[in-house]
Amino acid sequence: MAGRAPSPPRSLRPRSGARFAVVAARFNETITKRLLDGALRALTAGGVAETAVDVHWVPGAFELPQAAALVARTGRYAGVVCVGCVIRGQTPHFDFIAGQAAAGIQRVGLDTGVPTTFGVITALTEAQAVERAGGDVGNRGAEAAEAALEMVAFAAGIAAQSSPDRRGRGGRRSGPGGK
């Protein structure tokens, strides 16, 4: 059963001046616009200025990883949020697109070190997609933006821990709420 993603710790705020990119797929645009709205609201609620967010539109979910890689490699962004919607049809096309989008978006984060999150709905029906784009099951765009905020803070914390003046001070644990 689908549910909402866990809420991020409220203490996480990006560094001042941190910029974020949101890459949005035009395919199933009515749903993707709801995901984009959720992502933008979550970034603003997380302390990111509206002027520090750039939105980039691409044709579909398959193009999300390439666009995410291009914007991540610019060095301008602390995090990249990908949003889109793939709805199963009558052919195996869904399986290829959904799987490649997920793997590609993950690869961007791993290859660039820039937190890159997956806010792509993969649904069996349009009704299921709507429920995940601001309906009873939440908004996957907002959840992806919250994950990006949390991962940017996590990466900054790891970088601070590994700075020369912090080495050798013993281990620290990272768990829920950063404790």
VMD Tcl script that draws the C-alpha trace (Angstrom):
set ca {
  {0.00 0.00 0.00}
  {1.26 3.45 -0.87}
  {1.89 5.98 1.81}
  {3.49 9.29 2.45}
  {7.24 9.66 2.74}
  {8.60 10.39 6.21}
  {8.80 14.06 7.07}
  {12.31 15.47 7.06}
  {13.79 16.92 10.23}
  {12.69 20.55 10.48}
  {16.16 21.63 11.59}
  {17.62 21.04 8.14}
  {18.13 24.21 6.17}
  {20.34 24.66 3.14}
  {23.30 26.96 3.41}
  {22.56 30.56 2.61}
  {22.56 31.14 -1.13}
  {22.15 27.46 -2.04}
  {20.50 27.04 -5.42}
  {18.28 24.18 -6.55}
  {17.19 22.98 -9.97}
  {13.88 21.29 -10.63}
  {13.78 19.28 -13.84}
  {10.22 18.59 -14.97}
  {8.93 16.26 -17.69}
  {6.21 17.65 -19.98}
  {4.67 14.24 -20.73}
  {1.54 13.91 -18.53}
  {1.99 17.64 -17.97}
  {-1.21 18.18 -15.99}
  {0.09 15.83 -13.31}
  {3.69 16.98 -13.58}
  {2.61 20.61 -12.98}
  {1.09 19.47 -9.66}
  {4.36 17.76 -8.78}
  {6.30 20.88 -9.72}
  {4.03 23.05 -7.57}
  {4.57 20.68 -4.64}
  {8.34 20.73 -5.13}
  {8.45 24.53 -5.29}
  {6.30 24.86 -2.14}
  {8.52 22.40 -0.27}
  {11.71 24.18 -1.28}
  {10.29 27.52 -0.17}
  {9.07 26.01 3.11}
  {12.57 24.60 3.54}
  {14.13 28.06 3.42}
  {15.11 28.28 -0.24}
  {14.36 31.64 -1.83}
  {12.13 31.51 -4.90}
  {14.89 33.27 -6.81}
  {17.27 30.42 -5.92}
  {15.25 27.81 -7.81}
  {15.48 27.25 -11.56}
  {12.90 25.11 -13.38}
  {13.96 23.24 -16.50}
  {11.38 21.47 -18.68}
  {12.22 18.39 -20.78}
  {10.05 16.27 -23.10}
  {9.49 13.26 -20.83}
  {10.70 11.09 -17.97}
  {13.33 9.39 -20.13}
  {15.07 12.76 -20.63}
  {15.11 13.63 -16.91}
  {18.47 11.93 -16.15}
  {20.32 13.62 -19.02}
  {18.95 17.04 -18.10}
  {19.67 16.44 -14.41}
  {23.26 15.52 -15.27}
  {23.68 18.63 -17.38}
  {22.44 20.97 -14.65}
  {24.30 19.13 -11.85}
  {27.59 19.40 -13.73}
  {27.31 23.19 -13.98}
  {28.27 23.46 -10.32}
  {25.49 26.03 -9.80}
  {23.17 23.79 -7.81}
  {23.31 22.27 -4.33}
  {20.56 19.82 -5.35}
  {18.47 18.69 -8.29}
  {14.83 17.58 -8.01}
  {13.37 15.53 -10.87}
  {9.59 15.36 -11.34}
  {7.50 13.55 -13.91}
  {4.80 10.96 -14.40}
  {4.76 7.64 -16.21}
  {1.41 5.83 -16.47}
  {1.28 2.19 -17.54}
  {-0.29 1.64 -20.91}
  {-0.92 -1.51 -22.92}
  {2.69 -2.11 -23.96}
  {5.95 -2.70 -22.05}
  {7.02 0.89 -22.83}
  {6.18 1.88 -19.21}
  {8.66 -0.63 -17.77}
  {11.53 0.66 -19.90}
  {10.85 4.34 -19.29}
  {10.18 4.07 -15.55}
  {13.19 1.84 -14.90}
  {15.60 3.90 -16.97}
  {14.41 7.17 -15.44}
  {14.92 5.82 -11.93}
  {18.33 4.31 -12.65}
  {19.49 7.36 -14.57}
  {18.45 9.83 -11.88}
  {20.21 7.74 -9.25}
  {23.32 7.60 -11.45}
  {23.41 11.41 -11.71}
  {23.62 11.76 -7.95}
  {26.26 9.06 -7.65}
  {28.39 10.35 -10.53}
  {28.24 14.08 -9.74}
  {27.95 14.08 -5.95}
  {25.07 16.55 -6.28}
  {21.99 15.25 -4.44}
  {19.53 14.35 -7.19}
  {16.10 13.11 -6.18}
  {13.33 11.06 -7.78}
  {9.90 12.66 -7.82}
  {8.58 10.60 -10.71}
  {5.21 8.97 -10.27}
  {4.98 5.48 -11.77}
  {1.30 4.57 -11.73}
  {-1.01 2.01 -13.23}
  {-3.79 4.54 -13.84}
  {-4.27 8.27 -14.14}
  {-6.35 8.20 -10.94}
  {-3.42 6.69 -9.04}
  {-1.13 9.37 -10.44}
  {-3.47 12.16 -9.34}
  {-3.55 10.71 -5.80}
  {0.25 10.93 -5.71}
  {0.34 14.46 -7.13}
  {-1.32 16.23 -4.23}
  {-4.18 13.84 -3.49}
  {-4.76 11.58 -0.50}
  {-1.41 9.82 -0.92}
  {0.68 13.00 -0.86}
  {2.73 14.85 -3.44}
  {5.77 13.03 -4.76}
  {7.21 16.32 -6.04}
  {7.12 17.83 -2.54}
  {8.61 14.64 -1.11}
  {11.45 14.71 -3.65}
  {12.19 18.35 -2.80}
  {12.22 17.54 0.92}
  {14.59 14.65 0.21}
  {16.86 17.00 -1.75}
  {16.91 19.48 1.13}
  {17.77 16.70 3.56}
  {20.48 15.23 1.35}
  {22.07 18.64 0.73}
  {22.25 19.16 4.50}
  {23.58 15.61 4.94}
  {26.30 16.17 2.33}
  {27.29 19.47 3.96}
  {27.50 17.74 7.34}
  {29.69 14.97 5.94}
  {31.95 17.54 4.26}
  {32.26 19.46 7.54}
  {33.09 16.28 9.45}
  {35.82 15.37 7.00}
  {37.50 18.79 7.04}
  {41.10 18.71 8.37}
  {40.21 20.37 11.69}
  {37.51 17.74 12.43}
  {39.50 14.57 11.70}
  {40.47 12.30 14.52}
  {37.78 13.45 16.97}
  {36.03 10.09 17.16}
  {33.04 8.66 15.43}
  {29.68 10.31 15.08}
  {26.40 8.63 14.33}
  {23.85 9.86 11.89}
  {20.30 8.70 12.45}
  {16.77 10.04 12.40}
  {16.88 13.76 13.01}
  {20.68 13.79 12.59}
  {21.22 12.32 16.05}
}
mol new
graphics top color blue
foreach p $ca { graphics top sphere $p radius 0.5 }
foreach p [lrange $ca 0 end-1] q [lrange $ca 1 end] { graphics top cylinder $p $q radius 0.2 }
display resetview
